[in-house]
Amino acid sequence: MEEQPMWIGTLGLFFLLLAFLTWLLGVFWVTPSIDRKLRATGEDEVSQVVKWPFRTLVYLHNIGNPIGFLQRPGDFLSFNCDRQQEVATPLQRWICRIHILSVVLMGLMMLLSELI
């Protein structure tokens, strides 16, 4: 079996680090900001149902994905997603989109490394 090219591992590591960085930004900047804005209007169902470490992932998922992906029947993460997207700033939306994209690309690099 041949060795895989070095660029696949490097690209996979880059997307892993990018996903981790955007997750940290989500934990320390996006989640507290969205929580404050939703609590101010009394629409904080997410903070009542989902506890801290998973709430960041819910916000990254709901704000980062296009709205068409979130309105599927049975998608339990997408409650109140339109309101979360409204209160997020454009920079927060881009952080969430970059997180979703980096996780998807990291997964594709892992699949590609198995195929080569």
KEVOMI-768942 format. One record per residue: residue in one letter; x, y, z of N, C-alpha, C, CB in turn. Coordinates in nm, 3 decimals. Glycine has a CB too. Layout:
% residues N
r aa A n.east X n.north Y n.up Z ca.east X ca.north Y ca.up Z c.east X c.north Y c.up Z cb.east X cb.north Y cb.up Z
...
END
This chain:
% residues 116
r aa M n.east 0.085 n.north -0.119 n.up 0.000 ca.east 0.000 ca.north 0.000 ca.up 0.000 c.east 0.089 c.north 0.125 c.up 0.000 cb.east -0.096 cb.north 0.000 cb.up 0.123
r aa E n.east 0.053 n.north 0.219 n.up -0.082 ca.east 0.132 ca.north 0.341 ca.up -0.095 c.east 0.106 c.north 0.435 c.up 0.022 cb.east 0.101 cb.north 0.411 cb.up -0.227
r aa E n.east 0.203 n.north 0.522 n.up 0.044 ca.east 0.181 ca.north 0.628 ca.up 0.143 c.east 0.094 c.north 0.736 c.up 0.082 cb.east 0.316 cb.north 0.688 cb.up 0.191
r aa Q n.east 0.012 n.north 0.796 n.up 0.167 ca.east -0.072 ca.north 0.905 ca.up 0.116 c.east 0.012 c.north 1.031 c.up 0.099 cb.east -0.193 cb.north 0.931 cb.up 0.212
r aa P n.east -0.027 n.north 1.116 n.up 0.006 ca.east 0.047 ca.north 1.241 ca.up -0.014 c.east 0.043 c.north 1.329 c.up 0.110 cb.east -0.009 cb.north 1.317 cb.up -0.135
r aa M n.east 0.149 n.north 1.404 n.up 0.129 ca.east 0.160 ca.north 1.489 ca.up 0.248 c.east 0.055 c.north 1.599 c.up 0.251 cb.east 0.299 cb.north 1.551 cb.up 0.254
r aa W n.east 0.011 n.north 1.646 n.up 0.134 ca.east -0.084 ca.north 1.758 ca.up 0.131 c.east -0.219 c.north 1.721 c.up 0.191 cb.east -0.102 cb.north 1.807 cb.up -0.011
r aa I n.east -0.256 n.north 1.592 n.up 0.185 ca.east -0.385 ca.north 1.552 ca.up 0.242 c.east -0.383 c.north 1.566 c.up 0.394 cb.east -0.420 cb.north 1.406 cb.up 0.202
r aa G n.east -0.277 n.north 1.518 n.up 0.455 ca.east -0.265 ca.north 1.531 ca.up 0.600 c.east -0.253 c.north 1.675 c.up 0.645 cb.east -0.146 cb.north 1.453 cb.up 0.649
r aa T n.east -0.179 n.north 1.754 n.up 0.569 ca.east -0.164 ca.north 1.895 ca.up 0.603 c.east -0.296 c.north 1.970 c.up 0.591 cb.east -0.059 cb.north 1.960 cb.up 0.513
r aa L n.east -0.369 n.north 1.943 n.up 0.485 ca.east -0.499 ca.north 2.008 ca.up 0.466 c.east -0.599 c.north 1.964 c.up 0.573 cb.east -0.555 cb.north 1.976 cb.up 0.326
r aa G n.east -0.598 n.north 1.835 n.up 0.605 ca.east -0.686 ca.north 1.785 ca.up 0.711 c.east -0.654 c.north 1.850 c.up 0.845 cb.east -0.675 cb.north 1.634 cb.up 0.723
r aa L n.east -0.526 n.north 1.864 n.up 0.876 ca.east -0.485 ca.north 1.929 ca.up 1.001 c.east -0.524 c.north 2.076 c.up 1.002 cb.east -0.335 cb.north 1.915 cb.up 1.021
r aa F n.east -0.512 n.north 2.143 n.up 0.887 ca.east -0.552 ca.north 2.283 ca.up 0.877 c.east -0.701 c.north 2.299 c.up 0.907 cb.east -0.520 cb.north 2.339 cb.up 0.738
r aa F n.east -0.785 n.north 2.214 n.up 0.846 ca.east -0.929 ca.north 2.225 ca.up 0.869 c.east -0.965 c.north 2.188 c.up 1.012 cb.east -1.004 cb.north 2.136 cb.up 0.771
r aa L n.east -0.891 n.north 2.094 n.up 1.072 ca.east -0.914 ca.north 2.060 ca.up 1.213 c.east -0.884 c.north 2.179 c.up 1.302 cb.east -0.827 cb.north 1.939 cb.up 1.254
r aa L n.east -0.772 n.north 2.245 n.up 1.280 ca.east -0.737 ca.north 2.362 ca.up 1.360 c.east -0.834 c.north 2.478 c.up 1.337 cb.east -0.595 cb.north 2.407 cb.up 1.328
r aa L n.east -0.880 n.north 2.495 n.up 1.214 ca.east -0.978 ca.north 2.599 ca.up 1.184 c.east -1.111 c.north 2.570 c.up 1.254 cb.east -1.000 cb.north 2.611 cb.up 1.032
r aa A n.east -1.154 n.north 2.444 n.up 1.253 ca.east -1.277 ca.north 2.408 ca.up 1.323 c.east -1.263 c.north 2.430 c.up 1.473 cb.east -1.314 cb.north 2.260 cb.up 1.294
r aa F n.east -1.147 n.north 2.397 n.up 1.529 ca.east -1.125 ca.north 2.417 ca.up 1.672 c.east -1.124 c.north 2.565 c.up 1.708 cb.east -0.993 cb.north 2.351 cb.up 1.716
r aa L n.east -1.059 n.north 2.646 n.up 1.625 ca.east -1.054 ca.north 2.790 ca.up 1.650 c.east -1.193 c.north 2.852 c.up 1.643 cb.east -0.962 cb.north 2.859 cb.up 1.548
r aa T n.east -1.271 n.north 2.816 n.up 1.543 ca.east -1.406 ca.north 2.872 ca.up 1.532 c.east -1.496 c.north 2.820 c.up 1.643 cb.east -1.467 cb.north 2.840 cb.up 1.396
r aa W n.east -1.472 n.north 2.697 n.up 1.691 ca.east -1.549 ca.north 2.647 ca.up 1.805 c.east -1.516 c.north 2.728 c.up 1.930 cb.east -1.519 cb.north 2.496 cb.up 1.829
r aa L n.east -1.387 n.north 2.759 n.up 1.950 ca.east -1.349 ca.north 2.842 ca.up 2.065 c.east -1.412 c.north 2.981 c.up 2.056 cb.east -1.197 cb.north 2.854 cb.up 2.074
r aa L n.east -1.412 n.north 3.040 n.up 1.937 ca.east -1.480 ca.north 3.169 ca.up 1.920 c.east -1.629 c.north 3.155 c.up 1.950 cb.east -1.460 cb.north 3.222 cb.up 1.776
r aa G n.east -1.687 n.north 3.042 n.up 1.913 ca.east -1.827 ca.north 3.018 ca.up 1.944 c.east -1.853 c.north 3.007 c.up 2.092 cb.east -1.874 cb.north 2.892 cb.up 1.876
r aa V n.east -1.761 n.north 2.940 n.up 2.163 ca.east -1.778 ca.north 2.923 ca.up 2.308 c.east -1.767 c.north 3.056 c.up 2.381 cb.east -1.675 cb.north 2.825 cb.up 2.363
r aa F n.east -1.665 n.north 3.134 n.up 2.348 ca.east -1.636 ca.north 3.253 ca.up 2.428 c.east -1.694 c.north 3.383 c.up 2.375 cb.east -1.490 cb.north 3.268 cb.up 2.440
r aa W n.east -1.747 n.north 3.383 n.up 2.251 ca.east -1.800 ca.north 3.508 ca.up 2.197 c.east -1.942 c.north 3.493 c.up 2.143 cb.east -1.710 cb.north 3.558 cb.up 2.089
r aa V n.east -1.967 n.north 3.395 n.up 2.059 ca.east -2.098 ca.north 3.382 ca.up 1.996 c.east -2.204 c.north 3.340 c.up 2.097 cb.east -2.093 cb.north 3.281 cb.up 1.881
r aa T n.east -2.178 n.north 3.235 n.up 2.174 ca.east -2.280 ca.north 3.183 ca.up 2.267 c.east -2.321 c.north 3.285 c.up 2.372 cb.east -2.228 cb.north 3.058 cb.up 2.335
r aa P n.east -2.229 n.north 3.351 n.up 2.444 ca.east -2.275 ca.north 3.449 ca.up 2.543 c.east -2.353 c.north 3.564 c.up 2.481 cb.east -2.156 cb.north 3.505 cb.up 2.619
r aa S n.east -2.312 n.north 3.608 n.up 2.363 ca.east -2.381 ca.north 3.719 ca.up 2.298 c.east -2.523 c.north 3.679 c.up 2.256 cb.east -2.302 cb.north 3.765 cb.up 2.175
r aa I n.east -2.538 n.north 3.563 n.up 2.195 ca.east -2.671 ca.north 3.517 ca.up 2.152 c.east -2.758 c.north 3.491 c.up 2.274 cb.east -2.660 cb.north 3.389 cb.up 2.065
r aa D n.east -2.701 n.north 3.431 n.up 2.379 ca.east -2.778 ca.north 3.407 ca.up 2.502 c.east -2.832 c.north 3.537 c.up 2.561 cb.east -2.691 cb.north 3.335 cb.up 2.607
r aa R n.east -2.746 n.north 3.639 n.up 2.568 ca.east -2.791 ca.north 3.768 ca.up 2.623 c.east -2.905 c.north 3.827 c.up 2.541 cb.east -2.674 cb.north 3.867 cb.up 2.628
r aa K n.east -2.890 n.north 3.825 n.up 2.410 ca.east -2.992 ca.north 3.885 ca.up 2.323 c.east -3.124 c.north 3.809 c.up 2.330 cb.east -2.943 cb.north 3.890 cb.up 2.178
r aa L n.east -3.118 n.north 3.676 n.up 2.338 ca.east -3.242 ca.north 3.598 ca.up 2.345 c.east -3.307 c.north 3.609 c.up 2.482 cb.east -3.213 cb.north 3.452 cb.up 2.312
r aa R n.east -3.227 n.north 3.616 n.up 2.588 ca.east -3.285 ca.north 3.632 ca.up 2.722 c.east -3.352 c.north 3.767 c.up 2.738 cb.east -3.177 cb.north 3.614 cb.up 2.830
r aa A n.east -3.297 n.north 3.869 n.up 2.672 ca.east -3.355 ca.north 4.003 ca.up 2.682 c.east -3.496 c.north 4.007 c.up 2.624 cb.east -3.267 cb.north 4.105 cb.up 2.611
r aa T n.east -3.522 n.north 3.923 n.up 2.525 ca.east -3.656 ca.north 3.920 ca.up 2.464 c.east -3.740 c.north 3.805 c.up 2.515 cb.east -3.644 cb.north 3.912 cb.up 2.313
r aa G n.east -3.686 n.north 3.724 n.up 2.606 ca.east -3.762 ca.north 3.613 ca.up 2.662 c.east -3.770 c.north 3.491 c.up 2.572 cb.east -3.899 cb.north 3.658 cb.up 2.694
r aa E n.east -3.684 n.north 3.482 n.up 2.473 ca.east -3.687 ca.north 3.370 ca.up 2.379 c.east -3.567 c.north 3.278 c.up 2.401 cb.east -3.689 cb.north 3.420 cb.up 2.234
r aa D n.east -3.544 n.north 3.237 n.up 2.523 ca.east -3.423 ca.north 3.161 ca.up 2.554 c.east -3.453 c.north 3.012 c.up 2.574 cb.east -3.356 cb.north 3.217 cb.up 2.678
r aa E n.east -3.531 n.north 2.952 n.up 2.484 ca.east -3.561 ca.north 2.810 ca.up 2.497 c.east -3.436 c.north 2.724 c.up 2.489 cb.east -3.659 cb.north 2.767 cb.up 2.389
r aa V n.east -3.340 n.north 2.766 n.up 2.407 ca.east -3.219 ca.north 2.686 ca.up 2.391 c.east -3.142 c.north 2.680 c.up 2.521 cb.east -3.131 cb.north 2.745 cb.up 2.280
r aa S n.east -3.128 n.north 2.792 n.up 2.591 ca.east -3.052 ca.north 2.790 ca.up 2.716 c.east -3.126 c.north 2.715 c.up 2.826 cb.east -3.022 cb.north 2.932 cb.up 2.761
r aa Q n.east -3.258 n.north 2.702 n.up 2.815 ca.east -3.332 ca.north 2.625 ca.up 2.915 c.east -3.325 c.north 2.476 c.up 2.888 cb.east -3.478 cb.north 2.670 cb.up 2.917
r aa V n.east -3.316 n.north 2.437 n.up 2.761 ca.east -3.320 ca.north 2.295 ca.up 2.725 c.east -3.180 c.north 2.236 c.up 2.712 cb.east -3.396 cb.north 2.277 cb.up 2.595
r aa V n.east -3.089 n.north 2.309 n.up 2.648 ca.east -2.957 ca.north 2.256 ca.up 2.615 c.east -2.854 c.north 2.317 c.up 2.709 cb.east -2.920 cb.north 2.285 cb.up 2.466
r aa K n.east -2.775 n.north 2.233 n.up 2.772 ca.east -2.675 ca.north 2.281 ca.up 2.867 c.east -2.552 c.north 2.334 c.up 2.795 cb.east -2.635 cb.north 2.169 cb.up 2.963
r aa W n.east -2.460 n.north 2.396 n.up 2.871 ca.east -2.353 ca.north 2.480 ca.up 2.816 c.east -2.270 c.north 2.419 c.up 2.704 cb.east -2.264 cb.north 2.517 cb.up 2.924
r aa P n.east -2.202 n.north 2.307 n.up 2.722 ca.east -2.109 ca.north 2.271 ca.up 2.613 c.east -2.180 c.north 2.239 c.up 2.482 cb.east -2.025 cb.north 2.151 cb.up 2.654
r aa F n.east -2.303 n.north 2.192 n.up 2.491 ca.east -2.376 ca.north 2.155 ca.up 2.370 c.east -2.450 c.north 2.274 c.up 2.310 cb.east -2.474 cb.north 2.043 cb.up 2.400
r aa R n.east -2.477 n.north 2.375 n.up 2.389 ca.east -2.547 ca.north 2.494 ca.up 2.340 c.east -2.463 c.north 2.565 c.up 2.233 cb.east -2.578 cb.north 2.590 cb.up 2.455
r aa T n.east -2.332 n.north 2.568 n.up 2.251 ca.east -2.246 ca.north 2.628 ca.up 2.150 c.east -2.258 c.north 2.555 c.up 2.018 cb.east -2.099 cb.north 2.628 cb.up 2.197
r aa L n.east -2.261 n.north 2.422 n.up 2.022 ca.east -2.276 ca.north 2.345 ca.up 1.898 c.east -2.411 c.north 2.369 c.up 1.833 cb.east -2.257 cb.north 2.197 cb.up 1.926
r aa V n.east -2.516 n.north 2.385 n.up 1.915 ca.east -2.648 ca.north 2.415 ca.up 1.859 c.east -2.647 c.north 2.550 c.up 1.789 cb.east -2.756 cb.north 2.413 cb.up 1.971
r aa Y n.east -2.587 n.north 2.651 n.up 1.852 ca.east -2.581 ca.north 2.783 ca.up 1.789 c.east -2.496 c.north 2.780 c.up 1.662 cb.east -2.523 cb.north 2.886 cb.up 1.888
r aa L n.east -2.381 n.north 2.712 n.up 1.666 ca.east -2.297 ca.north 2.704 ca.up 1.547 c.east -2.372 c.north 2.634 c.up 1.433 cb.east -2.166 cb.north 2.629 cb.up 1.578
r aa H n.east -2.449 n.north 2.531 n.up 1.467 ca.east -2.527 ca.north 2.458 ca.up 1.367 c.east -2.640 c.north 2.544 c.up 1.313 cb.east -2.584 cb.north 2.329 cb.up 1.426
r aa N n.east -2.717 n.north 2.607 n.up 1.402 ca.east -2.835 ca.north 2.682 ca.up 1.359 c.east -2.799 c.north 2.811 c.up 1.285 cb.east -2.920 cb.north 2.716 cb.up 1.478
r aa I n.east -2.694 n.north 2.877 n.up 1.326 ca.east -2.657 ca.north 3.004 ca.up 1.262 c.east -2.572 c.north 2.979 c.up 1.138 cb.east -2.582 cb.north 3.095 cb.up 1.361
r aa G n.east -2.492 n.north 2.874 n.up 1.139 ca.east -2.400 ca.north 2.849 ca.up 1.027 c.east -2.464 c.north 2.786 c.up 0.905 cb.east -2.292 cb.north 2.762 cb.up 1.073
r aa N n.east -2.568 n.north 2.708 n.up 0.924 ca.east -2.633 ca.north 2.642 ca.up 0.810 c.east -2.733 c.north 2.735 c.up 0.743 cb.east -2.703 cb.north 2.514 cb.up 0.855
r aa P n.east -2.750 n.north 2.721 n.up 0.613 ca.east -2.855 ca.north 2.798 ca.up 0.546 c.east -2.993 c.north 2.758 c.up 0.599 cb.east -2.850 cb.north 2.777 cb.up 0.392
r aa I n.east -3.086 n.north 2.850 n.up 0.597 ca.east -3.217 ca.north 2.827 ca.up 0.659 c.east -3.290 c.north 2.710 c.up 0.594 cb.east -3.302 cb.north 2.952 cb.up 0.650
r aa G n.east -3.267 n.north 2.682 n.up 0.466 ca.east -3.333 ca.north 2.570 ca.up 0.400 c.east -3.293 c.north 2.435 c.up 0.456 cb.east -3.303 cb.north 2.573 cb.up 0.254
r aa F n.east -3.170 n.north 2.424 n.up 0.505 ca.east -3.125 ca.north 2.299 ca.up 0.565 c.east -3.185 c.north 2.279 c.up 0.703 cb.east -2.974 cb.north 2.297 cb.up 0.574
r aa L n.east -3.231 n.north 2.386 n.up 0.765 ca.east -3.277 ca.north 2.377 ca.up 0.903 c.east -3.426 c.north 2.349 c.up 0.915 cb.east -3.245 cb.north 2.503 cb.up 0.975
r aa Q n.east -3.500 n.north 2.355 n.up 0.807 ca.east -3.644 ca.north 2.335 ca.up 0.817 c.east -3.685 c.north 2.197 c.up 0.769 cb.east -3.716 cb.north 2.441 cb.up 0.737
r aa R n.east -3.605 n.north 2.098 n.up 0.802 ca.east -3.640 ca.north 1.960 ca.up 0.769 c.east -3.721 c.north 1.903 c.up 0.883 cb.east -3.512 cb.north 1.875 cb.up 0.741
r aa P n.east -3.818 n.north 1.820 n.up 0.855 ca.east -3.894 ca.north 1.758 ca.up 0.963 c.east -3.804 c.north 1.664 c.up 1.044 cb.east -4.015 cb.north 1.681 cb.up 0.908
r aa G n.east -3.817 n.north 1.670 n.up 1.173 ca.east -3.740 ca.north 1.582 ca.up 1.261 c.east -3.604 c.north 1.634 c.up 1.299 cb.east -3.724 cb.north 1.452 cb.up 1.197
r aa D n.east -3.567 n.north 1.752 n.up 1.255 ca.east -3.437 ca.north 1.809 ca.up 1.293 c.east -3.454 c.north 1.876 c.up 1.429 cb.east -3.386 cb.north 1.912 cb.up 1.185
r aa F n.east -3.410 n.north 1.808 n.up 1.533 ca.east -3.437 ca.north 1.855 ca.up 1.669 c.east -3.350 c.north 1.972 c.up 1.710 cb.east -3.417 cb.north 1.743 cb.up 1.765
r aa L n.east -3.243 n.north 2.001 n.up 1.637 ca.east -3.155 ca.north 2.112 ca.up 1.674 c.east -3.208 c.north 2.247 c.up 1.629 cb.east -3.018 cb.north 2.090 cb.up 1.617
r aa S n.east -3.304 n.north 2.247 n.up 1.537 ca.east -3.336 ca.north 2.373 ca.up 1.469 c.east -3.450 c.north 2.451 c.up 1.533 cb.east -3.371 cb.north 2.344 cb.up 1.327
r aa F n.east -3.482 n.north 2.428 n.up 1.660 ca.east -3.588 ca.north 2.509 ca.up 1.720 c.east -3.539 c.north 2.651 c.up 1.741 cb.east -3.635 cb.north 2.447 cb.up 1.853
r aa N n.east -3.622 n.north 2.746 n.up 1.705 ca.east -3.595 ca.north 2.889 ca.up 1.719 c.east -3.474 c.north 2.934 c.up 1.635 cb.east -3.571 cb.north 2.923 cb.up 1.865
r aa C n.east -3.444 n.north 2.863 n.up 1.526 ca.east -3.323 ca.north 2.894 ca.up 1.449 c.east -3.335 c.north 3.025 c.up 1.373 cb.east -3.293 cb.north 2.781 cb.up 1.352
r aa D n.east -3.455 n.north 3.061 n.up 1.328 ca.east -3.468 ca.north 3.187 ca.up 1.255 c.east -3.441 c.north 3.306 c.up 1.346 cb.east -3.608 cb.north 3.199 cb.up 1.194
r aa R n.east -3.484 n.north 3.298 n.up 1.469 ca.east -3.458 ca.north 3.407 ca.up 1.565 c.east -3.309 c.north 3.414 c.up 1.600 cb.east -3.542 cb.north 3.386 cb.up 1.694
r aa Q n.east -3.243 n.north 3.300 n.up 1.612 ca.east -3.100 ca.north 3.299 ca.up 1.640 c.east -3.023 c.north 3.363 c.up 1.525 cb.east -3.050 cb.north 3.155 cb.up 1.664
r aa Q n.east -3.064 n.north 3.337 n.up 1.403 ca.east -2.996 ca.north 3.398 ca.up 1.289 c.east -3.022 c.north 3.548 c.up 1.283 cb.east -3.041 cb.north 3.332 cb.up 1.159
r aa E n.east -3.140 n.north 3.592 n.up 1.329 ca.east -3.170 ca.north 3.736 ca.up 1.328 c.east -3.084 c.north 3.813 c.up 1.427 cb.east -3.317 cb.north 3.758 cb.up 1.361
r aa V n.east -3.063 n.north 3.757 n.up 1.547 ca.east -2.990 ca.north 3.832 ca.up 1.650 c.east -2.839 c.north 3.822 c.up 1.634 cb.east -3.030 cb.north 3.783 cb.up 1.788
r aa A n.east -2.791 n.north 3.729 n.up 1.552 ca.east -2.647 ca.north 3.716 ca.up 1.531 c.east -2.597 c.north 3.829 c.up 1.441 cb.east -2.613 cb.north 3.578 cb.up 1.469
r aa T n.east -2.481 n.north 3.881 n.up 1.474 ca.east -2.419 ca.north 3.983 ca.up 1.389 c.east -2.363 c.north 3.916 c.up 1.263 cb.east -2.307 cb.north 4.060 cb.up 1.466
r aa P n.east -2.336 n.north 3.993 n.up 1.159 ca.east -2.279 ca.north 3.932 ca.up 1.037 c.east -2.146 c.north 3.860 c.up 1.063 cb.east -2.258 cb.north 4.038 cb.up 0.932
r aa L n.east -2.063 n.north 3.914 n.up 1.151 ca.east -1.936 ca.north 3.847 ca.up 1.181 c.east -1.960 c.north 3.714 c.up 1.252 cb.east -1.848 cb.north 3.937 cb.up 1.268
r aa Q n.east -2.057 n.north 3.711 n.up 1.344 ca.east -2.090 ca.north 3.586 ca.up 1.411 c.east -2.144 c.north 3.483 c.up 1.312 cb.east -2.192 cb.north 3.610 cb.up 1.523
r aa R n.east -2.224 n.north 3.528 n.up 1.217 ca.east -2.275 ca.north 3.436 ca.up 1.114 c.east -2.161 c.north 3.377 c.up 1.033 cb.east -2.375 cb.north 3.508 cb.up 1.022
r aa W n.east -2.063 n.north 3.461 n.up 0.997 ca.east -1.950 ca.north 3.411 ca.up 0.919 c.east -1.865 c.north 3.314 c.up 0.999 cb.east -1.865 cb.north 3.526 cb.up 0.871
r aa I n.east -1.848 n.north 3.339 n.up 1.128 ca.east -1.774 ca.north 3.244 ca.up 1.212 c.east -1.844 c.north 3.109 c.up 1.213 cb.east -1.759 cb.north 3.299 cb.up 1.357
r aa C n.east -1.976 n.north 3.111 n.up 1.226 ca.east -2.053 ca.north 2.986 ca.up 1.227 c.east -2.046 c.north 2.915 c.up 1.092 cb.east -2.198 cb.north 3.013 cb.up 1.265
r aa R n.east -2.053 n.north 2.991 n.up 0.984 ca.east -2.044 ca.north 2.930 ca.up 0.850 c.east -1.906 c.north 2.869 c.up 0.826 cb.east -2.074 cb.north 3.034 cb.up 0.742
r aa I n.east -1.802 n.north 2.939 n.up 0.870 ca.east -1.666 ca.north 2.886 ca.up 0.854 c.east -1.650 c.north 2.759 c.up 0.936 cb.east -1.561 cb.north 2.992 cb.up 0.896
r aa H n.east -1.711 n.north 2.755 n.up 1.054 ca.east -1.704 ca.north 2.634 ca.up 1.137 c.east -1.769 c.north 2.515 c.up 1.065 cb.east -1.771 cb.north 2.657 cb.up 1.273
r aa I n.east -1.890 n.north 2.536 n.up 1.014 ca.east -1.960 ca.north 2.428 ca.up 0.944 c.east -1.878 c.north 2.382 c.up 0.823 cb.east -2.101 cb.north 2.474 cb.up 0.899
r aa L n.east -1.828 n.north 2.476 n.up 0.745 ca.east -1.750 ca.north 2.443 ca.up 0.626 c.east -1.620 c.north 2.370 c.up 0.661 cb.east -1.719 cb.north 2.570 cb.up 0.546
r aa S n.east -1.552 n.north 2.413 n.up 0.766 ca.east -1.426 ca.north 2.348 ca.up 0.802 c.east -1.449 c.north 2.206 c.up 0.853 cb.east -1.353 cb.north 2.430 cb.up 0.908
r aa V n.east -1.560 n.north 2.183 n.up 0.924 ca.east -1.590 ca.north 2.046 ca.up 0.970 c.east -1.621 c.north 1.956 c.up 0.851 cb.east -1.709 cb.north 2.047 cb.up 1.070
r aa V n.east -1.698 n.north 2.007 n.up 0.756 ca.east -1.731 ca.north 1.928 ca.up 0.637 c.east -1.605 c.north 1.898 c.up 0.556 cb.east -1.834 cb.north 2.002 cb.up 0.549
r aa L n.east -1.521 n.north 1.998 n.up 0.535 ca.east -1.398 ca.north 1.977 ca.up 0.457 c.east -1.300 c.north 1.886 c.up 0.530 cb.east -1.331 cb.north 2.111 cb.up 0.427
r aa M n.east -1.295 n.north 1.893 n.up 0.663 ca.east -1.210 ca.north 1.803 ca.up 0.739 c.east -1.257 c.north 1.659 c.up 0.719 cb.east -1.209 cb.north 1.840 cb.up 0.889
r aa G n.east -1.388 n.north 1.637 n.up 0.723 ca.east -1.442 ca.north 1.504 ca.up 0.699 c.east -1.412 c.north 1.454 c.up 0.558 cb.east -1.591 cb.north 1.503 cb.up 0.722
r aa L n.east -1.422 n.north 1.543 n.up 0.460 ca.east -1.390 ca.north 1.504 ca.up 0.323 c.east -1.242 c.north 1.469 c.up 0.309 cb.east -1.426 cb.north 1.616 cb.up 0.226
r aa M n.east -1.154 n.north 1.541 n.up 0.377 ca.east -1.011 ca.north 1.508 ca.up 0.371 c.east -0.985 c.north 1.372 c.up 0.435 cb.east -0.929 cb.north 1.618 cb.up 0.442
r aa M n.east -1.057 n.north 1.341 n.up 0.542 ca.east -1.040 ca.north 1.209 ca.up 0.605 c.east -1.087 c.north 1.099 c.up 0.511 cb.east -1.118 cb.north 1.202 cb.up 0.738
r aa L n.east -1.200 n.north 1.121 n.up 0.442 ca.east -1.247 ca.north 1.022 ca.up 0.345 c.east -1.150 c.north 1.008 c.up 0.228 cb.east -1.385 cb.north 1.060 cb.up 0.293
r aa L n.east -1.099 n.north 1.120 n.up 0.181 ca.east -1.005 ca.north 1.117 ca.up 0.069 c.east -0.877 c.north 1.045 c.up 0.106 cb.east -0.974 cb.north 1.259 cb.up 0.023
r aa S n.east -0.831 n.north 1.063 n.up 0.229 ca.east -0.708 ca.north 0.996 ca.up 0.271 c.east -0.728 c.north 0.844 c.up 0.278 cb.east -0.661 cb.north 1.049 cb.up 0.406
r aa E n.east -0.850 n.north 0.800 n.up 0.306 ca.east -0.877 ca.north 0.656 ca.up 0.309 c.east -0.887 c.north 0.599 c.up 0.167 cb.east -1.006 cb.north 0.628 cb.up 0.386
r aa L n.east -0.931 n.north 0.680 n.up 0.072 ca.east -0.947 ca.north 0.632 ca.up -0.065 c.east -0.816 c.north 0.625 c.up -0.141 cb.east -1.044 cb.north 0.720 cb.up -0.139
r aa I n.east -0.719 n.north 0.708 n.up -0.102 ca.east -0.591 ca.north 0.711 ca.up -0.175 c.east -0.499 c.north 0.602 c.up -0.124 cb.east -0.521 cb.north 0.849 cb.up -0.161
END
